[in-house]
Amino acid sequence: MTVYTLCGSTRFPEAFHLMNAHLTLLGHIVISLGVFGHSDQPTGVKHLTADGQADEPNKIMLDQLHFKKIDMCDVIMVINFGGYIGSSLQKEIDYAIGQGKCVEYMFPQKEVTQCATA
């Protein structure tokens, strides 16, 4: 059993839900997002996160919370729907690699990051 943290843009909540279901049905533990600011799920949360503005206090707190979720997992699953990797997601990928986490992609990338070996 592996612990996964899902990482990606909040523009794609359905991709998160599908990957969460897929990994869960394979018997893994999945840590996902609590809010999807860009897509306003749950309704109204977009206003609480100021639509992801980098200097907004709730956005800063949510970013820090997500790094802690990465600390708790074995692998991050990058939800790179349509090949999209924005600056926030790239920071999460870089952080995970720096912490020695495995990085997997929903859709294959040109460069595949290998798991750190102990």
SVG drawing of the C-alpha trace seen along z (x, -y; Angstrom):
<svg xmlns="http://www.w3.org/2000/svg" viewBox="-22 -40 42 43">
<polyline fill="none" stroke="black" stroke-width="0.4" points="0.0,0.0 1.4,-3.4 0.5,-6.8 -0.1,-9.3 -0.5,-13.1 -2.3,-14.5 -0.7,-17.7 -2.0,-19.8 -4.0,-22.9 -7.3,-23.5 -8.7,-24.2 -9.1,-20.5 -11.2,-19.1 -12.6,-16.2 -9.2,-15.0 -8.4,-15.0 -11.6,-13.0 -10.9,-10.5 -7.3,-9.9 -8.3,-9.7 -10.9,-7.0 -8.4,-5.1 -5.6,-5.0 -8.1,-4.2 -9.5,-1.3 -6.0,0.0 -5.7,0.1 -3.6,-3.0 -4.1,-5.8 -4.8,-9.1 -4.3,-12.7 -6.0,-15.3 -7.0,-18.9 -9.7,-20.3 -10.6,-23.2 -10.4,-23.9 -10.1,-27.7 -9.8,-28.2 -12.9,-26.2 -14.7,-27.4 -15.4,-24.1 -17.0,-24.0 -19.1,-27.0 -17.8,-30.3 -14.3,-29.1 -12.8,-31.1 -13.6,-34.3 -11.9,-32.8 -8.7,-32.1 -8.7,-35.3 -8.5,-33.1 -4.9,-31.9 -3.2,-35.3 0.3,-34.5 0.3,-37.1 -3.1,-36.3 -2.9,-34.9 -5.2,-31.9 -3.3,-31.0 0.0,-31.1 -1.5,-28.9 -2.9,-26.4 0.5,-26.2 2.2,-25.4 -0.5,-22.9 0.0,-21.1 3.8,-20.9 3.0,-19.1 0.7,-16.7 3.7,-16.0 5.8,-15.3 3.3,-12.7 3.3,-10.7 5.5,-8.2 4.7,-9.5 3.2,-12.6 0.8,-12.1 1.1,-15.1 -2.3,-15.9 -0.9,-17.4 -4.2,-17.5 -3.5,-18.6 0.2,-18.7 -0.4,-21.8 2.2,-22.4 1.9,-25.9 4.4,-27.7 2.7,-26.5 2.7,-22.9 6.3,-23.1 7.2,-24.3 5.4,-21.3 7.3,-18.9 10.6,-20.5 9.8,-20.3 8.8,-16.6 12.1,-15.8 14.0,-17.7 12.3,-15.6 13.3,-12.4 9.7,-11.6 8.8,-9.6 7.1,-11.7 4.5,-10.1 2.6,-11.9 -1.0,-11.4 0.2,-12.0 3.8,-11.0 6.3,-13.9 9.4,-14.0 11.6,-13.8 10.5,-11.2 11.7,-11.7 13.0,-8.5 12.3,-7.7 15.1,-8.5 17.0,-5.4 17.9,-4.9"/>
</svg>
